[in-house]
Amino acid sequence: MTTPLGPGPEFDRIRRIWGRLGKRVAGAGDDCAIVEMGGTRMALSMDVSVERVHFNLGWMSPAEIGYRAAAAALSDLAAVAAIPKGILVGLGVSGEWPEEHVAELMDGAGNAAQSVGAVVWGGDLVQSDRVIVDVAVVGEFDGAPVLRGGATAGDGLWVTGALGGPKAALDAWMNGREPEASARDRFVRPVPRAAEARWLRDRGAKAMIDLSDGLAADAGHVAAASGVQCMLDADRVPRHAAARELMDALVSGEEYELFVAMPESFGEVQAVEFVQQFGAGLTRIGSAREGRGVVVERKGKPIRMSGEFRHF
């Protein structure tokens, strides 16, 4: 069995892979694979960052490249409410890259792991014509995992943080400008919301995903996995101060914030507790209802999405 994915060419390719694998694939399609090892339930995932796809060398230091790549992978553990334990890093670099840059990159990856209580377990180093950072992550559970498929009609849909900062930074770099400082920080130092995810799980979280492809796109994965329609109120979406317009907050990828379905009983009182404990926002932005897919409304009327990033 695999978890249904939302629409898009990237995910059409994944569905084709699953079709070819047939019975040789099991449990795929969520943010992590959940496996039992020696009586311990573990979460496993990996995430690859590629030069000239996810970043350019002139934008960030080697340490920032490593930090960002590791944090992105660790965010997958947060998405299922796992406790991060360790990472392994496959690194491809040019033979001309100084050894010190390689060490700095891994120092950044180690700092990202340390920020959520994990360590570096090892990895691999190969020669490549561009920088590639492939991070595998391992976590374990102190409670039930939260997957994408648990939302039901009537649940509230919430998001952590404020969205659009990474897109603002990317837009600035692409136009030859240095990003506003807080937007740049959101791009190069994303926060894996590991402790926040377990807090939400303990208060009834029913479905969860981290925002890597953009709010609307990732809500589509929750909708597909849960068999519901996600209705998002665009006017409620928290927008980063550097985001130029609302659409940027709806489509900005690589946020690594959490999109979560909570029971209707979860409300503003608990959201204030979240802010007080973690120093990050928690905002209700919509509801799950009967139907399929994602509907984004503004002032009660559906709006069309534009500007989403696609790998294919």
Buried (B, 14 or more C-beta within 10 A) or exposed (E): EBBBBBBBEBBEEBEEEBEEEEEEBEBBBBBBBBEEEEEEBBBBBBBBBBBEEBBBBEBBBBBBBBBBBBBBBBBBBBBBBBBBBBBBBBBBBEEEBEEEBBEBBBBBBBBBBEBBEBEBBEBEEEEBEEBBBBBBBBBBBEEEBBBBBBBBEEBBBBBBBBBBBBBBBBBBBEEEEEBBEBBBBBBBBBBBBBBBBBBBBEBBBBBBBBBBBBBBBBBBBBBBBBBBBBBBBBEBBBBBEBBEEBBBBBBBBBBBBBBBBBBEEBEEEBBEEBEEEBEBBBBBBBBBBEBEBBBBBBEEEEBEBEEBEEEE
